[in-house]
């Protein structure tokens, strides 16, 4: 890897996140300084882990069954 950069695997171990989640962060542009070199992503060593914005409260669980549409 290029000096000053780490791979997706190294970032996933550093941040305790799956490699696929790191790929999603890179593709969405949520990691500052991440660059795609061919098929691989290069992430700055001092990059900050982005906040996980997925809903984990269960707020939308079974949302199809909870509709209040009147017939």
KEKE-3310 file (N, C-alpha, C; in steps of 0.2 Angstrom, whole numbers, plus 5000, padded with zeros to 4 digits):
npx = (5004:5002:5012:5007:4993:4980:4973:4956:4954:4963:4958:4945:4949:4955:4944:4935:4924:4915:4923:4915:4906:4915:4918:4906:4905:4916:4912:4901:4907:4910:4921:4934:4947:4948:4953:4951:4960:4962:4954:4954:4953:4960:4964:4966:4978:4976:4962:4945:4933:4918:4901:4889:4874:4863:4847:4844:4835:4824:4813:4807:4803:4792:4784:4776:4765:4759:4751:4739:4729:4712:4698)
npy = (4994:5012:5024:5031:5028:5016:5000:4993:4982:4984:4996:4991:4982:4991:5000:4991:4986:4979:4974:4976:4986:4997:4998:5003:5015:5022:5022:5030:5042:5045:5045:5055:5059:5047:5037:5029:5017:5010:4995:4995:5003:5017:5023:5036:5036:5043:5045:5048:5038:5037:5041:5029:5029:5020:5014:5008:5007:5000:5006:5006:4993:4980:4989:4988:4981:4990:4999:5012:5013:5017:5008)
npz = (5000:4998:5005:5020:5018:5021:5019:5015:5022:5033:5039:5043:5053:5062:5065:5069:5061:5048:5032:5021:5025:5026:5013:5008:5015:5009:4995:4996:4999:5012:5020:5022:5012:5006:4992:4976:4969:4955:4957:4971:4987:4994:5010:5021:5034:5046:5045:5050:5058:5051:5056:5060:5052:5051:5055:5071:5081:5079:5075:5062:5061:5055:5047:5037:5041:5050:5045:5044:5035:5030:5024)
capx = (5000:5005:5014:5002:4987:4979:4968:4950:4955:4966:4953:4940:4952:4956:4938:4930:4918:4916:4926:4910:4904:4920:4917:4900:4907:4920:4908:4896:4911:4909:4928:4938:4954:4948:4954:4950:4966:4960:4949:4956:4952:4966:4961:4972:4980:4973:4955:4941:4928:4911:4896:4884:4868:4858:4842:4845:4830:4818:4807:4803:4801:4785:4781:4770:4759:4757:4748:4733:4724:4705:4695)
capy = (5000:5018:5026:5036:5026:5009:4996:4992:4977:4987:5000:4987:4980:4997:5003:4986:4986:4974:4977:4978:4992:5001:4999:5007:5022:5024:5023:5036:5048:5047:5045:5060:5057:5040:5037:5023:5016:5004:4992:4995:5009:5019:5027:5040:5033:5047:5046:5047:5034:5040:5039:5024:5032:5016:5014:5002:5007:4995:5010:5004:4986:4978:4995:4987:4979:4995:5005:5014:5015:5015:5006)
capz = (5000:4997:5012:5022:5017:5023:5015:5018:5028:5039:5042:5046:5059:5066:5067:5071:5057:5042:5026:5017:5028:5024:5006:5007:5017:5003:4989:4998:5000:5019:5022:5019:5009:5003:4985:4973:4964:4951:4960:4978:4990:4999:5015:5024:5040:5051:5043:5056:5057:5050:5060:5057:5051:5050:5060:5075:5086:5078:5074:5056:5061:5053:5045:5032:5045:5055:5041:5047:5030:5031:5018)
cpx = (5004:5007:5009:4994:4986:4973:4961:4950:4958:4962:4948:4943:4953:4949:4933:4924:4920:4919:4921:4907:4909:4920:4911:4902:4912:4916:4903:4900:4911:4916:4932:4945:4954:4949:4954:4956:4964:4953:4949:4954:4958:4963:4967:4972:4976:4965:4951:4935:4921:4906:4891:4877:4862:4853:4843:4840:4824:4812:4803:4802:4794:4781:4775:4764:4756:4753:4741:4728:4717:4703:4688)
cpy = (5006:5021:5032:5034:5018:5006:4996:4987:4980:4992:4997:4984:4986:5000:4998:4986:4981:4977:4979:4985:4998:5003:5004:5014:5025:5026:5029:5042:5050:5047:5050:5058:5050:5041:5030:5022:5009:5001:4992:5002:5010:5024:5030:5037:5037:5049:5045:5043:5037:5037:5034:5027:5027:5016:5008:5002:5003:4999:5008:4996:4984:4984:4994:4985:4984:5000:5006:5016:5013:5013:5007)
cpz = (5000:5004:5014:5021:5020:5019:5018:5023:5034:5042:5045:5053:5064:5069:5070:5068:5051:5036:5021:5019:5026:5017:5004:5009:5012:4997:4990:4999:5008:5023:5019:5017:5006:4995:4982:4968:4961:4954:4968:4980:4994:5004:5019:5031:5046:5050:5049:5054:5056:5055:5057:5057:5050:5056:5064:5081:5085:5076:5067:5055:5059:5051:5040:5035:5049:5051:5044:5041:5031:5024:5017)
residu = (UNK:UNK:UNK:UNK:UNK:UNK:UNK:UNK:UNK:UNK:UNK:UNK:UNK:UNK:UNK:UNK:UNK:UNK:UNK:UNK:UNK:UNK:UNK:UNK:UNK:UNK:UNK:UNK:UNK:UNK:UNK:UNK:UNK:UNK:UNK:UNK:UNK:UNK:UNK:UNK:UNK:UNK:UNK:UNK:UNK:UNK:UNK:UNK:UNK:UNK:UNK:UNK:UNK:UNK:UNK:UNK:UNK:UNK:UNK:UNK:UNK:UNK:UNK:UNK:UNK:UNK:UNK:UNK:UNK:UNK:UNK)
# end
